[in-house]
Amino acid sequence: MSADTSYLESVKKQFLYYKMLGEKAMDQLEPEQLFVSVNEDTNSIATIIKHISGNMLSRWTDFLTSDGEKEWRNRDAEFENDLQSKEEVLATWNKGWDCFLDALNSLKAEQLSDIIYIRNEGHTVIEAINRQLAHYPYHIGQIVFYAKQLKNSSWDSLSIPKNKSGNYNAEKFAKEKEIKNFTDDELKRLK
């Protein structure tokens, strides 16, 4: 497997991991909690999702052939929540992820050095992917953090549970060394 192919496989797994983290966090909330905003400068989880989806649709529609900041995108409107139900929030989430993952899955290793544009600024395909690999987990971290604050009962940990690092490490070090992506075990554990 070439380095470029390994890179694509690695980022696909990482994006799927973060997608699942966001979904597992939202699953722990009551539907109305998705719309809570503690002040004017704080976005609700629904609003964060509307923004992530808007970004994904703009960046990844015709990814290789048109600027990633589409003329039809209204970024400011992404921060005005008009979603009314958990079903609408999840549909918006899935619409963005479907567009993004379809584009990512269609990429070939030889396209990674191609140049694409975002607001007329040239990026290699690798740079554009890495830009989003920082952007989407940034917002998913906000979703997880906010969900933990809003949860009315005990939180089901999405990573190593508090005071369980020793057990987690002992389990990992009890296994033979192997080469694999960290998300392989995590995706199985979180399903």
C-alpha positions as CSV (number, residue, x, y, z in Angstrom):
1,M,0.0,0.0,0.0
2,S,1.4,3.4,-1.0
3,A,1.8,6.2,1.5
4,D,-0.9,8.2,-0.3
5,T,-3.3,5.2,-0.1
6,S,-2.5,4.7,3.6
7,Y,-3.1,8.4,4.2
8,L,-6.6,8.2,2.6
9,E,-7.5,5.2,4.6
10,S,-6.3,6.8,7.8
11,V,-8.2,10.0,7.4
12,K,-11.4,8.2,6.4
13,K,-11.2,6.2,9.7
14,Q,-10.5,9.3,11.7
15,F,-13.4,11.2,10.2
16,L,-15.7,8.3,10.9
17,Y,-14.4,8.1,14.5
18,Y,-15.2,11.8,15.0
19,K,-18.6,11.4,13.3
20,M,-19.4,8.6,15.7
21,L,-18.3,10.6,18.7
22,G,-20.7,13.4,17.8
23,E,-23.5,11.0,17.3
24,K,-22.8,9.1,20.6
25,A,-22.8,12.5,22.4
26,M,-26.1,13.6,20.9
27,D,-27.7,10.2,21.6
28,Q,-27.2,10.8,25.4
29,L,-29.3,14.0,25.3
30,E,-33.0,14.7,25.4
31,P,-34.1,16.2,22.1
32,E,-34.8,19.6,23.5
33,Q,-31.2,19.8,24.9
34,L,-29.9,20.0,21.3
35,F,-31.3,23.5,21.1
36,V,-30.0,24.9,24.5
37,S,-27.8,28.0,24.2
38,V,-26.6,29.5,27.5
39,N,-26.0,33.0,26.1
40,E,-26.0,35.1,22.9
41,D,-22.4,34.2,22.1
42,T,-22.9,30.4,22.6
43,N,-24.2,28.2,19.8
44,S,-26.5,25.3,20.6
45,I,-25.5,21.9,19.4
46,A,-28.1,22.2,16.7
47,T,-26.5,25.4,15.5
48,I,-23.0,23.9,15.5
49,I,-24.4,21.0,13.4
50,K,-26.0,23.4,11.0
51,H,-22.6,25.1,10.6
52,I,-20.7,21.9,10.1
53,S,-23.1,20.7,7.5
54,G,-23.1,24.0,5.7
55,N,-19.3,23.8,5.6
56,M,-19.3,20.2,4.3
57,L,-21.8,20.9,1.6
58,S,-19.9,24.0,0.4
59,R,-16.4,22.5,0.6
60,W,-17.2,19.0,-0.8
61,T,-19.8,19.6,-3.5
62,D,-17.8,19.5,-6.8
63,F,-14.7,19.4,-4.6
64,L,-12.1,19.1,-7.3
65,T,-13.7,21.5,-9.8
66,S,-15.2,24.5,-8.0
67,D,-14.1,26.8,-5.2
68,G,-14.9,25.4,-1.8
69,E,-16.7,28.5,-0.7
70,K,-19.8,28.2,-2.9
71,E,-21.7,31.3,-4.0
72,W,-24.9,29.7,-2.7
73,R,-23.5,29.3,0.8
74,N,-24.9,31.7,3.4
75,R,-22.4,31.0,6.3
76,D,-24.0,33.7,8.5
77,A,-27.3,31.9,8.3
78,E,-25.7,28.7,9.6
79,F,-25.5,30.4,13.0
80,E,-29.3,31.3,13.0
81,N,-30.9,28.1,14.2
82,D,-34.1,27.3,12.4
83,L,-34.1,23.6,13.0
84,Q,-37.1,22.5,15.0
85,S,-36.6,18.9,15.9
86,K,-34.0,16.2,16.6
87,E,-35.0,14.6,13.3
88,E,-34.2,17.8,11.4
89,V,-30.9,18.1,13.3
90,L,-29.9,14.6,12.4
91,A,-31.0,15.0,8.8
92,T,-28.9,18.1,8.5
93,W,-25.9,16.3,10.1
94,N,-26.3,13.3,7.7
95,K,-26.7,15.5,4.6
96,G,-23.4,17.2,5.3
97,W,-21.6,14.0,6.2
98,D,-23.0,12.1,3.2
99,C,-21.7,14.9,0.8
100,F,-18.3,14.9,2.5
101,L,-17.8,11.1,2.7
102,D,-18.9,10.6,-0.9
103,A,-16.3,13.1,-2.0
104,L,-13.6,11.7,0.3
105,N,-14.4,8.1,-0.8
106,S,-14.2,9.1,-4.5
107,L,-10.7,10.4,-4.2
108,K,-7.8,8.5,-5.6
109,A,-4.3,8.6,-4.2
110,E,-2.9,10.3,-7.3
111,Q,-5.2,13.2,-6.8
112,L,-3.8,14.2,-3.4
113,S,-1.4,16.7,-4.8
114,D,-4.0,18.3,-7.1
115,I,-4.8,22.0,-6.3
116,I,-8.2,23.0,-5.2
117,Y,-9.4,26.5,-4.1
118,I,-11.2,27.7,-1.0
119,R,-12.0,31.5,-1.3
120,N,-9.4,31.7,-4.1
121,E,-6.6,30.3,-1.9
122,G,-5.0,27.2,-3.4
123,H,-4.6,24.1,-1.4
124,T,-3.4,20.6,-2.3
125,V,-6.1,18.1,-1.7
126,I,-4.1,16.8,1.3
127,E,-4.0,20.4,2.7
128,A,-7.8,20.7,2.2
129,I,-8.4,17.4,3.9
130,N,-6.1,18.3,6.8
131,R,-7.9,21.7,7.1
132,Q,-11.2,19.8,7.7
133,L,-9.6,17.2,9.9
134,A,-8.8,20.1,12.2
135,H,-12.1,22.0,11.7
136,Y,-14.7,19.2,12.1
137,P,-13.2,17.6,15.3
138,Y,-12.9,21.1,16.7
139,H,-16.7,21.5,16.5
140,I,-17.4,17.9,17.5
141,G,-15.3,18.6,20.6
142,Q,-17.6,21.5,21.3
143,I,-20.6,19.2,20.8
144,V,-19.2,16.6,23.2
145,F,-18.2,19.2,25.8
146,Y,-21.6,20.8,25.7
147,A,-23.5,17.5,25.8
148,K,-21.6,16.5,28.9
149,Q,-22.6,19.8,30.6
150,L,-26.3,19.3,29.5
151,K,-26.7,15.7,30.4
152,N,-29.0,15.3,33.4
153,S,-27.8,11.8,34.4
154,S,-24.4,10.1,34.4
155,W,-22.4,10.4,31.2
156,D,-21.4,7.3,29.2
157,S,-17.8,8.0,28.5
158,L,-16.8,8.2,24.8
159,S,-13.1,7.8,25.5
160,I,-11.1,6.3,28.4
161,P,-13.4,6.7,31.5
162,K,-12.3,8.7,34.4
163,N,-9.9,6.8,36.7
164,K,-9.7,3.9,34.2
165,S,-6.4,4.8,32.4
166,G,-4.5,2.1,34.2
167,N,-6.9,-0.6,33.2
168,Y,-7.0,0.7,29.6
169,N,-3.2,0.8,29.3
170,A,-2.8,-2.7,30.9
171,E,-5.2,-4.1,28.3
172,K,-3.3,-2.4,25.5
173,F,0.1,-3.5,26.7
174,A,-1.1,-7.1,27.3
175,K,-1.4,-7.5,23.5
176,E,1.4,-8.1,21.0
177,K,2.6,-5.1,19.1
178,E,0.8,-4.5,15.8
179,I,0.4,-1.9,13.2
180,K,-3.2,-0.6,12.9
181,N,-5.1,2.7,13.2
182,F,-6.1,3.7,16.7
183,T,-9.7,4.1,15.5
184,D,-10.1,0.4,14.7
185,D,-10.7,-0.6,18.3
186,E,-12.4,2.7,19.2
187,L,-15.0,2.4,16.4
188,K,-15.8,-1.2,17.5
189,R,-16.0,-0.1,21.2
190,L,-18.4,2.8,20.5
191,K,-20.8,0.9,18.3
